[in-house]
């Protein structure tokens, strides 16, 4: 009898240890853009998760979901979302790939792949030099390359390779929110920068920034990452 109890205890302990090790391996921050253009940030802690979703190219929006998660097997996890059905992801090629309720990969139009964020790449040489120039916020993106600087004298400067000189905006105004802020660059509010409080990774350099941004300028939509160089800015 004692032997049986010891064996059961040993098995339970080993199973628990395996689950803990699995959770620690998967824990971290994941980012991705779905086929229907939803920017997703998923943060997994030991047993809880937090998910942000932003619909790219639409009016400012920010959906935050919290809940718990656990491993279904060695490669599949389940997210138990508050007031929602479970969602499933499979670890594949160092990414989390969305699954349907039958644990099969979603069709391309519904699929999302989230890659794990490498937080060791968080510094970029020009950030310190920009701070010395009095820049409060710096945003940039790729394909096409673009950059926007916001300075302490209430001026923003937009630049990209095909411009002879940067375009400057004076008397910009900002509305601060809990999950995102909007910087209006023009009087008619058509040109604007939306700053979301959601982690972003530069898809060329791998640099990690604390903000995902969308820029609307002269009818063109840009997206990229942003860094606040002064805490009081946001």
SULMOBEL-V199495 format. One record per helix or strand of 3 or more residues. SS is the DSSP state (a for helix, b for strand). FROM is the first residue (numbers start at 1). LEN is the number of residues. If there is no record, write none. Layout:
ss | from | len
SS | FROM | LEN
SS | FROM | LEN
This chain:
ss | from | len
a | 2 | 25
b | 28 | 6
b | 38 | 7
b | 48 | 8
b | 63 | 9
b | 76 | 6
b | 87 | 6
b | 95 | 5
a | 108 | 3
b | 113 | 4
a | 125 | 8
b | 135 | 7
b | 146 | 6
b | 155 | 5
b | 167 | 4
b | 173 | 3
b | 180 | 5
b | 192 | 5
b | 211 | 7
b | 220 | 9
a | 231 | 3
